[in-house]
Amino acid sequence: MGKVTGFMEYERLEEGYAPVPERLKHYKEFVVGLDDAQAKVQGARCMDCGTPFCNSGCPVNNVIPDFNDLVYQGDWKNAIAVLHSTNNFPEFTGRICPAPCEAACTLNVNDDAVGIKSIEHAIIDKAWAEGWVVPQVPKHKTGKKVAVVGSGPAGMAAAQQLARAGHDVTLFEKNDRVGGLLRYGIPDFKMEKSHIDRRVAQMEAEGVVFRTGVLVGTMPAGSKVTNWAKETVGAEQLKAEFDAVLLTGGAEQSRDLPAPGRDLDGIHFAMEFLPQQNKVNAGDKLKGQLRADGKKVIVIGGGDTGSDCVGTSNRHGAVSVTQFEVMPQPPEEENKPLVWPYWPLKLRTSSSHEEGCVREFAVSTKEFVGKNGKVTGLKTVQVEFKDGKFAEVPGSEKEYAADLVLLAMGFTNPVATVLEAFGVDKDARGNAKATTDFTGGYATNVAKVFAAGDMRRGQSLVVWAIREGRQAARAVDEFLMGYSDLPR
């Protein structure tokens, strides 16, 4: 373990942020990470519990006490080896994962949890700086060909694992760049896309072939999902050309709000708004970009996507930003004896909220109002949860002015008709139906077609996507070879 008495001697140290006025001027990352000495002290706080709940709290089952101890000992090179043994992309999770591992930390029962995420962030950034992240080229090729459809974190993790097992992997992406929602859903100020680009370079050196701008199947008519595909490939073609196909697309169908006035101009899904700014940041020229400059912005949805809309709107120069959440305001502190080691319900204030945002809870939108076909406001009502459903509070009606309304209420299911193209059975929520059993896991009802990530489990975290990509890779490898040495 780290220092035996470290958790009693040292306090938790949070990563810092650049000042709000400074960071609102750009779209670059603004988190100030731990230096080596600070990370060492934070690693010393780990108690190396007899039962480290952080390991099971982490979806990829990172061996957290081990890398905490290695950082405390100053053995950074072995720390990244331990971290990479379970997680292909710590630079993604170290930046945008909400850290369920910290909620499960034993120290969190009656103290501040170990800063696991900040330590992970420090490890991978040092590893890249020192040149320790290098391609792992397979010693032998199997002659088997695998198609991975969707280049988000699940697809990238699966493709990397399969390539390292010696298979010839081609990764298909409908958009013009690799990364899925990491690329076009996460704002650059939370994760710059250079982190994706250098992983792509590593994977290409390991033998992965990337084909961007290729839509597998068809896109539903009128879909508002970002799509810059230049060509289409049929399901039958992939099944004929490859020995296995793994579907890892995202759950990109945005949840809509079919209230009166929904068709007014100025009401958009978050996934119409956020990807455009990322493309502009990448140097692309867009006509008619959705912008919040000088506008009163209403964001409907209190989750991370809504928070991303808040941060982007403030960088555009919005006059005001208000965020609605239909659920009541959660407590500022969780009841730890009741909820530990599980993810607690509590008020979470993001860096984007701190940059300027009015948050309204227990609010339901009844109607969008407008003039000359353009939205000018919303009519709302307060709600309370009774007998398993929302009930309006009499006399709580209110009207808000709005020039731009962004719908960020989550995602329901995969939007592309790729599942229909392959004939894959769906579950009740419209996701690919596939189990995670140890034997035959991630296989669909269609021969040699597998599914993982948001495509299978629905909207979830980046860390769950990486886990499913890794596990699906093992399942595909076992299907092709009869056994697998890949970790599950």
N, C-alpha and C positions, 0 to 999 in steps of 0.2 A: 504494500500500500504506500501512499505518500507519507506524510509525516503523521505519526501516531496521534499526536495531539493537535494536528493542524486545524481540524474543524472547530476546535475551541479557541485557537489563537488568532485565526484570520477570518475576516469578514468577506462576504461575497463582493466582488468588484464587477460592476456592469461595464460592457463596452460603451464607449462614448460616442457622441454625435457631434458633427459640425454644427455651428450655430444656425438657427432657422433662417435668418436673413441671407446668410451665405449660401446655404444649400438650395434655397428656392430659386437661385439664379441658374441652376444647371440640372442635368439629369444623371449625373454620375453618383456612384456610391458615396455615402457620407459617414458611414460607421467607422469609428476609430477603434481598431482591434487592440487586443492585449499585446504588449511586448513580451519578450522572452521571460523577463523577471516576474512580470505580473502573472503570466500563464503558469509559471512554476509555483507561485503562491496559491493560485486557484486550484492547481492540481493537488497541492498539499492538503486541501480541505476534504478530499475524498476519503471516506472512512473504510473503503474496501470491505463493504458489508458481507456478512456470512451469506446472505441472500441478496445480491445486488438487484433490486427491483428496476433500476434504470435500464438494465439489459433487456428485460421483457417489456418495459415501457417504450423502448425504441423499436419501431417496426422492423428495422433491418438487424436488430439484435447486436448493435455495436458492443464490443467488449470494452465497456467504458472504464471500469476501474483500472484495467491494464494500461490503457493509453494515458489516463490521468497520472498514474504512477510514473510512467516513462517520461512524461513531460516534467514532473517534479524532479526526476533524476537527471534531466537534461539530455535524455536519449531520444532526440527528436526523430532520428531516422527509423528507429524501431517503432516509434509511436505512429508514424504514417503507415508502416507495414501492417500494424495491428488494425488501424482504422480502415485501410484499403481491403483488408481481409473480409470485411462485411459490407462495405459501402464503396461503390465505384466512383461516386462523385461527392466527396465531402464538401467541396467548395459550393455546391448547390445547397445541401442541407445546412451547412454552417452559416448560410446567409438567410434562407427563407423558411426553414423548418420551424414550426412553433415550439419544438423541443418538448415533446411528451415525456422524454427521458427525465427531464428536470422535475416535472410534476411527480414522477415516481421515485425520485431520489429519497433515500431514507432520511437524510438530513432535513428534508423538506417537511417532515412530520412536525417539528417544533422549532425550526430555524430556517434560514434561507438556503435553498438548494445549491448544490455545487454548480458552478457556471459551465456546464458540460458543452453547451453549444459554442460558447466563446473559446473554449479550449480546442474544440474540433476545428473551428475557424482558424485559430492560430497555427494548428498543426499543418493543415493543408496549404495555407499560404506560405509557410516556411518551406514546405516540401517543394512547391513550385519554384520558389526563389532559389533554393539550393540545387535544383536540377534533379531531384530524386524521383519525379514523376516521368517515367519513360515508357515507351511502347513495350508491351509484353507479346512478342511475336511467337506464335506456336512453333514448336519444334517439328511437328508432323502435321500434315494435312489429311483430312479424312476423305476428301472427294465429295462430301455431301454439300448440298446447296440449300440455304435457308433464306427466305424472304421475311423481313420484319416490316410491318406496315404501321407507320407512325413513329416519328423521331423525337417524341417527348422523353422524359426521364425513364419511363418503363422500356420504351423501344431502344434507347441508347444503352441502358444497362444490359438488356437481353442481347443486343447485337455485340457488345463488347465481350460478354461472357462466352457467347457462341463462337466468336472469332478466335478467342484464346483457346477454345477446345479444338480448334483446327478446321472448323467448317468455313465454307465460302459464304459470307453473309452480305446480302444486299438490303439496305435500309431505304424504304420508300417514304417520301414526305410530300404531301400535297402543296405545302407552301414553298416559298422561294428560298427559305433558309432552314437549316436544321434546328431543332429545339422544341417544337410543339409549343405548348403554353408557357414553357420557360422562356421561349424566344418572344412570343407575341402576346402573352398574358401577364407576365411579371414585368413591372416597369424597370427601366435601367437603373433608377436610383436605389432599387432594392437588390438588383443583381445585374451587373454589366455583362453584356453578351460575349465579351472576350473570354469569359470562363467556359462558355459553350464551345467557342471556336477552337480553343487549344485542346479540348477533349476530342473534338472532331478530328483535329490533326493527329492526335495520338491514335485514335481508332483507325484512321486511314492507314497509318503506318503498321497497324496490326492486321490489316487486310480487309476491313469493312469498306464496302462500296456504298456511297451515298447517292441516291437519285432524288433530287428535289424537283418541285414543280410537277410531280406525278400523282394524279388522283387515282386511287384504286377503287373501282366501283363507280358510282355516280353520286353527284350532290343533289339533294332534293331541290326542286324548283322553288325559287324565291328565298333560298336559305340566306341568312344574314351572317353566317360564319365566315371568318376570314379565309379566303381561298385564292391563291395566285397560281393555281395549277396551269401548266402549259400542255399537258398531255394526259390521257386516260389509259389505264391498263385494266383489263378485265380479270375477274377472279379466275376464270378457267385458264387463262394464260399463265397466271402465277402458279396455279396448281400443277400445270403441265411442265413448267420450267424448273420448279423447285421441289426438293424432297420434303420440305416442311414449310408451312406459312404460320407466322405468329402475328396476330392482330393486336396492336398496342396503341390504337388511336385514343384521343381524349374524349371525355364527356363534355362535348362542346355545345350541346343544345341548351341555350340559355332559358331559364324560367321566365315566362312572360307575365305581364300584369294586364289582363283584358278588361280594364275599367273603361267606362265611357270616355271618349276623347283620346283613346290610345293611338289613333291614326294621325294625330296632329304632328306637324313638323317640329322637330326639336326634342323628340323622345327617342332615345336610342339604347340599345343593349351596351353594357360595359365592353363587350367584346367587339363592338364596332368602334369604340372610342380608344381603348388602350393600344391595340395593335398598330394603329396609325401613327401614334407618337413614337413607338419603338422603330417603325420603319423610317420615320424622319430622322431619328437619332442615328440610324445606320447610314444616313446619307441619301436616302431615296427622296425623290420629288413626288409629292402627292397633290392632286388637284382637289380642292374642296375639303381639306382636312377638317374633321370635327374638332372644334376648339372651344374653350371656355372663356376666352378673353373677354373681360368686361361684362360677363354674364352672371346672373343669379343661378347657381347650380343646385339642383336637388339630386342627391344620390339615394336611391331606394335599395336598401340592403345593408345590413350592418356587419358583414363579414370582411374577409381580407380583400376580395375583389372590390367591394365598396370603398375600403380604405385606399386602395390603389387609385381609384377614381378621384378620391379627395386629394391625394398628393399630386396627381397629374393636373387636376383643375387648378390647384394653387400655383403650380409652376406656369400654367398658361396665363395666369393673371385674372382669375375669377373675382368678381365683386364680392361674392359671398358663397359659401359652400355649407349646405345643410344635409345631414345624413339621417335617413329614417330607418328604424328597426321596428318590426312588428312585435317582437317579444319585449317583455318588461325589462327595465334596466337591472342587470344582475348585481349582486353584492360586490363591493370593492375587494373584499377578502373572502376566500372560500372557507368553508368549515372543514379544516384539514382532517380532523379525526373521522369525519363522515365520509369524505371522498378519496383520501389518499389510499392507494397510489394511482388512482385513475385521474384522467384529465378533468380538471375542475371547471365548473361554471362560475365565472367571475368577470367583472368589468375589465376589459383589456383596452388600453389606450395605445394606439400605434404612433409611430413617429409622424405619420401623415396627419393624424388627428391633432398632434401638438403644433403642427404648422398652421392651423387655422381651420376650425370646423365646429359647427353647432350640431350636437347629436340629440336626436329626438327618439325616445323609446315608446313602445306600445302605441305606435301610430299606424293606421291603415289608410291607404289612399282610396277614396271613393270615386273620384272623378278627376280627369284632366280637363282644364279649361283653356280656351285659346281665343285668338282673334285673327281673322283673315287666314285661317288654316295653320297658324303657328301657336305653339303652347305659350301661355302666359302665366299659368299657375296650376295649383292642385287644391282640391278640396279633400280634407282629411277628417278623421275621427279617431279619438282615443279608443283603445280596445283593452279588454281584460280577458284572461283565459279562464273559462268556467266550464265545468262538466265536459272537458275534452275538446272544447272549441272556443273560438274567439267570439266575444260579445261586445257590441258597441256600448260605450258609456254615454248615456243620454246627456245632451247639452254640451258635448265636447267637440263639436264640429269647428273646424278652423280652415282658413284658406292661406296658402303660401304662394308668394310670387315666384315664378321660375321662367328662365329663358332657355335652360337646358336641363333635361331630366335624363338621368342615367340609371338604367335598370341593372342592378347587381345582386340579384336574389338567388344566385347559385345556378347550377347546371343539372339537367335532368338525365341525360343519356347521350350516347354517341349520336352525332347529327348526320354523318355521311351514311349513305345506304350500303356501306361496305358489308354489313352483316347480311343484308338481303342478297347482295351479289354472291356471297359465298354460301348462302342457305343456312347460316348459323342460327340455331334456336336462341331465343331471347328469354330473359327472366321477366318478372312482373314489372320491372322498372325500365325495360327496353335495352338492357345491357346484354352482352354476350353471355350465354349460359355455359359455364365451365366451373368445375370444382377445383379445389386446391389440395385434393388428396395427395398423399405422398407418392402413390403409384397412379400413373395416368393423369396426374394433375394438369390443369390448364388446358386440357383437350376439350374441343367442342364436339358436337354431334357429327361434324363433317370430318372425314378421314384426313389426317395429317394437317389439320387446321387447328391452331391453338389461339387462346386469347388471354390477355393479362393487362394489368393497370386499370385505368379508368374505363377502358373498353369493357372490362369484366366486372369490376367492383363498383363502378360509378364514381362520381366526383369525390376526390380524396386528396391526400397530401403528397408532396413530392417524395417523401421518404417511403410512403406506401407504394408508390409507383416503382421506385428503385427495388424495393423488396420483391414485388411481383415480377418485375423484369428478370431479376436474378433467378427466382424460383422457376419461372417459366422456361428460362434458358436451360436449366438442368433437366426439366421435363422433356424438352425438345431433344436435347442431347441424348437422353436415355432412350427416347423413341427411335432415334436414328441409329444408335450404336448398341443398344441393348443394356447399356450400363452408363454411368456418368461419374466422373471425378470432380465435377463442378460442385461447389458448396451450395447447399440449399438454404 
